[in-house]
């Protein structure tokens, strides 16, 4: 198996022959060039993982050749090789783009180590670039599928407020893409290179939610064996997304209000305040104005978060987005499953358009994923659309992770009821260690004392 492709440039044929043998014995594929133009022609014809270039060549110095090579293949690491090793030439080579510098004579293991490090550096650089590209492709608002006029207006608002630090309030039904819009705002802002942290306020009980948001000091409560940084601290200079803020307990609402007003807070159990620079984006599917009237949500906090409101329309109100969204998900899942599914039959599209989509975009995504998984032809037919284990009347198909979490919580509840809150017996029945079982209980906000007989 080839470890990598190396371009070797040196005007000493004996040196080239010797190094080539050593590198090929280490499973590298080596292309040698005695002159500068040979190297240029070689790199135009094929891609190399790393290049070894002699500093003193016949017609020009190796650093100048390196710059010509980088003009063609910018990401290729170049190791400069020379018999005239000086600090000055080493510094100059590194300043002008060399990955590293090695002097003749050198031990073969040293050269191999340099090459391995250069290859690892290139791999990491390529991976970072790939991930950044995926992030930009997925979350940049200009790439969000939105053909309808209503969604175009949403994206227009996003583009206008992205560069500000104003608090954003996103309202919409479940599955409309509230977190996607929040991430689009972040990626389009000046904070894009800083953290984006997110939390579902409905997913944690009050004590855990406060700790997750603001952190805690060691010994602040039972089980706090070490200090912990909260999400507000972790997201410093970036963005925090508070999903389902309508489910946030009133006690934590008061603390959030302080953060929005003064940009500081106290971690649980701490007497020292923490200052934070962070943009806040919130989302909810609840009617917060109605909750304010019922006393379930603070009025002063409502006005603090309701600075830039964005209403995400349900999919049934923007049906012109269904075909492009369906094609987007088809392409996504065909690639992931390595299947050649190219499109939909007219009747399949018609079935998609007639459905009311109570689960919105999330339901559509799950529907297309199922159809691609079950497809045996290169097009999706109407019999594959919405044909799931749940009937349409039962609502949208939940994501696998959400369904699994619900089953896991229900399973734990039944175990604790059966064992009357005895963790030792319950963990044995579940086939789990006590520590792992406690972690599961913490994840789902379950307390053993709630299941013990008084």
Phi, psi and omega in degrees: 000131182285130181279335181168163180256127185239134173260121182248119183239115179199145181270005178257106184296322180298319179295317180299314181299317182295312182293322180300317180299316182293320181288320179293330176291340177264016175075021174268146173265121188246131171247124184256146177222127179274337182231161184301315184293330175297320179295318180297316179296321181296318183286338175286333184270333182210164181262137178244151180275329179203155180231138173253119185235127178289140182291323182252102179252176186293310188257338179204165180282158184295331180293320178295319177296319178304317180294325176292321178295319179293333177294332180268318182228082188300329187272359182282122176292139179241126176256121180276131181243132180207152173268357184244058185290114174230156179299321182299313181291326178296313180298317180297318179297316181293321179298325185265009169119002179290145177286315179203185191214131179222141184254147173276146349283153180227157176281136179308319178299326178295318179294316179298322178296318178300316181294317179299318179294320179295319179294320179294320178298318179293321179298315180294319179298317180295321180294318178298316179297320180296315181294320177296321179295318178296318179298314181295318180297323185279324191246348179293128189299334180291345181256001178287133181293114183202091180268332185290156180295323181296317180286329175298321177294322177300313182292331176295319177296317179302315181295328182283322187262355184301321185279355177266175176250015182297145176292135183251134181245111182255125181238134179178162179295165177298134177089005182275350176100037183295318179291326177300317179293320178300317180292326177296318177300315181297312184295330180274358184263175177288349180269010189302330182271001178258173187295147167244113181244142185224149177210143174265110185294342180272352188271348185234147174291165190306312184294321179288323180297317180298317179294319180297321183284313191249352181081175178209161176268156176301131179081007182296330178203169181301125181098350179276078185279349176208159178290153182221136175277131179277176183295327178296323177287318180297328183268013182310130181074001179246223184227139173244135180247115180257096181278149181053048181296339178296342179263006180287129179300151183300324181297323180280332175303321180297321180289322177295321179301319179297319179298316181292326183277316189245354181057040175206160182202169177248122172299156180300126178083006182251147176258000180251131180280154179244126177271144184217142174247105187207145175267138183250127173237128181241160178212152177200155171254359180273162173272096185293328178298321177291323179293326176299315180298326181276356181080015181267347180219138183292132180293319181295324178290321179304314181288334177289325182269340185272052182274303177242095180280137175233118178262118178269118182288147175292158184298329180294341179263002177217059187292341177293346176277347185297309180302311179295325176295318179298318178295322178298312180292326177299313179297318181299307186283332175297319178294315182295323182267359180055049179240144181268073177254118193260338184184198183238151170283157179305321180292328177294316177298318180299319180294322176297318184289330183278341182285147183274346176053065177298335178266005175059215188297325180298319179294319178298317179300314179296324179297315180291323178300315179298315183297318179294319180298324184268351186294138176244357178242180181271006174225154177270126181262165186297334181290344178269345184278126178063019178264084181237177180290340176261138177284158180300324183294341180276000178100195186284157175280125183283151175299153184302317182297318180294317179295320180295319179296320179296317178297317182298317180294316179297321179297316180295319179299315181294322178297313182294324176295317181296320183265006179053042175082003180281108185293323181300312180292319182295318181294325177295316179297325181279349182071033182239152171290154182303317182298315179295323180294319177297323178298321178294318179298318179296319180302321185259006176067033181262138180245129184296328182295338179290346184249003180269143177287138179285000000 
